[in-house]
Amino acid sequence: METFTNPKTREKLELAPKDLAGKMTLQQAKDACRELGNGWRLPTIPELEIIFTDFHKKDKGEFKKKDCYWSGSMSPDNWVLAFDFSDGRSYINVENFLNRVRVVRPV
């Protein structure tokens, strides 16, 4: 079990060992989290930044190197945000785009 700490809330989180199957729209990603139950959710942008640095850049976790991952964060203007694992930055995204999903939950 891989864990890390949210830099803002200090909450300890478990990182799912693999992506959920295939690329999904934001609604499909949210539905998949709900179906998993047990507190699984989309990571926030600050959490994805840690996952990118502490896992992806160290070749841990089998992340797709050139794909975006959904976040549970919104921009100040209420746009959906995704995190690009090719360059380590967050981007405004459209809810019906298809992105990868990796979930986290509190430990």
C-alpha positions as CSV (number, residue, x, y, z in Angstrom):
1,M,0.0,0.0,0.0
2,E,1.5,3.3,-1.1
3,T,0.6,6.3,1.1
4,F,1.3,10.0,1.2
5,T,0.2,13.1,3.1
6,N,-1.9,16.0,1.7
7,P,0.3,19.1,2.0
8,K,-2.5,21.4,3.0
9,T,-4.8,19.2,5.2
10,R,-2.0,16.9,6.5
11,E,-4.4,14.0,5.9
12,K,-2.7,10.7,5.2
13,L,-4.0,9.1,2.0
14,E,-3.7,5.7,0.3
15,L,-3.0,5.8,-3.5
16,A,-4.7,3.1,-5.6
17,P,-2.1,0.8,-7.0
18,K,-3.4,1.1,-10.6
19,D,-5.5,3.4,-12.8
20,L,-9.2,2.6,-13.2
21,A,-9.8,0.8,-16.5
22,G,-9.6,3.0,-19.6
23,K,-10.2,6.7,-20.0
24,M,-13.3,8.3,-18.7
25,T,-15.4,11.5,-18.7
26,L,-15.5,13.4,-15.4
27,Q,-19.0,12.0,-14.7
28,Q,-17.8,8.4,-15.3
29,A,-14.8,9.0,-13.0
30,K,-17.1,10.3,-10.3
31,D,-19.5,7.4,-10.7
32,A,-16.6,4.9,-10.6
33,C,-15.4,6.5,-7.3
34,R,-18.9,6.2,-5.9
35,E,-19.1,2.5,-7.0
36,L,-15.7,1.7,-5.3
37,G,-17.1,3.1,-2.0
38,N,-14.9,3.0,1.1
39,G,-13.9,6.7,0.8
40,W,-12.2,6.4,-2.7
41,R,-12.2,9.8,-4.5
42,L,-10.5,11.8,-7.2
43,P,-7.3,13.5,-5.9
44,T,-7.0,17.2,-5.6
45,I,-4.4,19.2,-7.7
46,P,-2.0,19.5,-4.7
47,E,-2.3,15.8,-4.2
48,L,-1.7,15.1,-7.9
49,E,1.4,17.3,-7.7
50,I,2.8,15.0,-4.9
51,I,1.8,11.9,-6.8
52,F,3.6,13.2,-9.9
53,T,6.7,14.0,-7.9
54,D,6.9,11.2,-5.4
55,F,5.5,8.3,-7.5
56,H,5.4,9.0,-11.3
57,K,8.9,10.7,-11.5
58,K,10.3,7.8,-9.5
59,D,8.7,5.3,-11.8
60,K,6.4,4.0,-9.1
61,G,2.7,3.3,-9.7
62,E,2.6,2.6,-13.4
63,F,1.3,6.0,-14.4
64,K,0.7,6.7,-18.1
65,K,3.5,9.2,-19.0
66,K,1.7,11.2,-21.7
67,D,-1.8,11.3,-20.3
68,C,-3.9,13.6,-18.2
69,Y,-5.6,12.5,-15.0
70,W,-8.9,13.9,-13.6
71,S,-8.7,15.9,-10.3
72,G,-11.3,16.6,-7.8
73,S,-10.3,20.3,-7.9
74,M,-12.0,23.2,-9.6
75,S,-10.5,26.4,-10.8
76,P,-11.4,29.8,-9.2
77,D,-13.8,30.2,-12.1
78,N,-15.4,26.8,-11.5
79,W,-13.7,25.0,-14.4
80,V,-12.8,21.4,-14.0
81,L,-9.1,20.7,-13.6
82,A,-7.0,17.8,-14.9
83,F,-3.3,17.1,-14.3
84,D,-1.0,16.3,-17.2
85,F,1.6,13.7,-16.4
86,S,3.7,14.6,-19.4
87,D,4.7,18.0,-18.0
88,G,3.5,18.0,-14.4
89,R,1.0,20.9,-14.7
90,S,-2.7,21.3,-14.2
91,Y,-5.0,22.4,-16.9
92,I,-8.6,23.6,-17.3
93,N,-10.5,20.7,-18.9
94,V,-13.9,19.9,-20.4
95,E,-16.1,17.5,-18.5
96,N,-16.7,15.3,-21.5
97,F,-13.0,14.9,-22.4
98,L,-11.6,11.5,-21.7
99,N,-8.8,11.3,-19.1
100,R,-7.3,8.7,-16.9
101,V,-8.4,8.1,-13.3
102,R,-6.3,7.2,-10.2
103,V,-8.1,7.4,-6.9
104,V,-7.1,8.0,-3.3
105,R,-8.7,7.5,0.0
106,P,-8.0,8.5,3.7
107,V,-6.0,6.0,5.7
